[in-house]
């Protein structure tokens, strides 16, 4: 799966497809832990 990186203000943004957001239990305004690892972007939900 691929997508386009967009700009939001001074930051870059990536859309997260609904299926992935549901699987990770990501919802709007909920905190998530985002960090780089081995040249990959890791997003972890904070349950």
Biotite code that builds the C-alpha atoms (Angstrom):
import biotite.structure as struc

atoms = struc.array([
    struc.Atom([0.000, 0.000, 0.000], chain_id="A", res_id=1, res_name="UNK", atom_name="CA", element="C"),
    struc.Atom([1.345, 3.439, -0.858], chain_id="A", res_id=2, res_name="UNK", atom_name="CA", element="C"),
    struc.Atom([0.128, 6.989, -0.471], chain_id="A", res_id=3, res_name="UNK", atom_name="CA", element="C"),
    struc.Atom([1.319, 10.543, -1.039], chain_id="A", res_id=4, res_name="UNK", atom_name="CA", element="C"),
    struc.Atom([2.920, 12.613, 1.704], chain_id="A", res_id=5, res_name="UNK", atom_name="CA", element="C"),
    struc.Atom([1.195, 15.995, 2.026], chain_id="A", res_id=6, res_name="UNK", atom_name="CA", element="C"),
    struc.Atom([1.913, 19.188, 3.950], chain_id="A", res_id=7, res_name="UNK", atom_name="CA", element="C"),
    struc.Atom([-0.168, 20.332, 6.910], chain_id="A", res_id=8, res_name="UNK", atom_name="CA", element="C"),
    struc.Atom([1.111, 23.707, 8.120], chain_id="A", res_id=9, res_name="UNK", atom_name="CA", element="C"),
    struc.Atom([4.866, 23.267, 8.696], chain_id="A", res_id=10, res_name="UNK", atom_name="CA", element="C"),
    struc.Atom([4.536, 19.489, 9.133], chain_id="A", res_id=11, res_name="UNK", atom_name="CA", element="C"),
    struc.Atom([4.272, 16.577, 6.744], chain_id="A", res_id=12, res_name="UNK", atom_name="CA", element="C"),
    struc.Atom([1.240, 14.276, 6.895], chain_id="A", res_id=13, res_name="UNK", atom_name="CA", element="C"),
    struc.Atom([0.432, 10.741, 5.781], chain_id="A", res_id=14, res_name="UNK", atom_name="CA", element="C"),
    struc.Atom([-3.152, 9.473, 5.538], chain_id="A", res_id=15, res_name="UNK", atom_name="CA", element="C"),
    struc.Atom([-3.842, 6.284, 7.472], chain_id="A", res_id=16, res_name="UNK", atom_name="CA", element="C"),
    struc.Atom([-6.408, 4.035, 5.752], chain_id="A", res_id=17, res_name="UNK", atom_name="CA", element="C"),
    struc.Atom([-9.481, 3.190, 7.853], chain_id="A", res_id=18, res_name="UNK", atom_name="CA", element="C"),
    struc.Atom([-8.691, -0.542, 7.950], chain_id="A", res_id=19, res_name="UNK", atom_name="CA", element="C"),
    struc.Atom([-5.259, 0.150, 9.444], chain_id="A", res_id=20, res_name="UNK", atom_name="CA", element="C"),
    struc.Atom([-6.576, 2.807, 11.850], chain_id="A", res_id=21, res_name="UNK", atom_name="CA", element="C"),
    struc.Atom([-9.256, 0.374, 13.049], chain_id="A", res_id=22, res_name="UNK", atom_name="CA", element="C"),
    struc.Atom([-6.706, -2.436, 13.489], chain_id="A", res_id=23, res_name="UNK", atom_name="CA", element="C"),
    struc.Atom([-4.397, -0.170, 15.517], chain_id="A", res_id=24, res_name="UNK", atom_name="CA", element="C"),
    struc.Atom([-7.358, 1.378, 17.374], chain_id="A", res_id=25, res_name="UNK", atom_name="CA", element="C"),
    struc.Atom([-6.298, 4.852, 16.235], chain_id="A", res_id=26, res_name="UNK", atom_name="CA", element="C"),
    struc.Atom([-8.963, 7.527, 16.533], chain_id="A", res_id=27, res_name="UNK", atom_name="CA", element="C"),
    struc.Atom([-8.967, 11.286, 16.056], chain_id="A", res_id=28, res_name="UNK", atom_name="CA", element="C"),
    struc.Atom([-7.568, 13.271, 19.013], chain_id="A", res_id=29, res_name="UNK", atom_name="CA", element="C"),
    struc.Atom([-6.123, 10.117, 20.643], chain_id="A", res_id=30, res_name="UNK", atom_name="CA", element="C"),
    struc.Atom([-2.412, 10.108, 21.428], chain_id="A", res_id=31, res_name="UNK", atom_name="CA", element="C"),
    struc.Atom([-0.135, 7.823, 19.403], chain_id="A", res_id=32, res_name="UNK", atom_name="CA", element="C"),
    struc.Atom([3.604, 7.155, 19.715], chain_id="A", res_id=33, res_name="UNK", atom_name="CA", element="C"),
    struc.Atom([5.425, 7.880, 16.428], chain_id="A", res_id=34, res_name="UNK", atom_name="CA", element="C"),
    struc.Atom([9.134, 7.167, 16.009], chain_id="A", res_id=35, res_name="UNK", atom_name="CA", element="C"),
    struc.Atom([11.690, 6.175, 13.370], chain_id="A", res_id=36, res_name="UNK", atom_name="CA", element="C"),
    struc.Atom([13.280, 2.699, 13.402], chain_id="A", res_id=37, res_name="UNK", atom_name="CA", element="C"),
    struc.Atom([15.632, 1.247, 10.764], chain_id="A", res_id=38, res_name="UNK", atom_name="CA", element="C"),
    struc.Atom([14.565, 3.852, 8.154], chain_id="A", res_id=39, res_name="UNK", atom_name="CA", element="C"),
    struc.Atom([10.876, 3.106, 8.805], chain_id="A", res_id=40, res_name="UNK", atom_name="CA", element="C"),
    struc.Atom([8.169, 5.153, 10.522], chain_id="A", res_id=41, res_name="UNK", atom_name="CA", element="C"),
    struc.Atom([6.564, 3.281, 13.436], chain_id="A", res_id=42, res_name="UNK", atom_name="CA", element="C"),
    struc.Atom([3.128, 4.311, 14.745], chain_id="A", res_id=43, res_name="UNK", atom_name="CA", element="C"),
    struc.Atom([1.916, 2.700, 17.959], chain_id="A", res_id=44, res_name="UNK", atom_name="CA", element="C"),
    struc.Atom([-1.430, 3.303, 19.630], chain_id="A", res_id=45, res_name="UNK", atom_name="CA", element="C"),
    struc.Atom([-1.452, 4.356, 23.261], chain_id="A", res_id=46, res_name="UNK", atom_name="CA", element="C"),
    struc.Atom([-4.263, 2.247, 24.717], chain_id="A", res_id=47, res_name="UNK", atom_name="CA", element="C"),
])
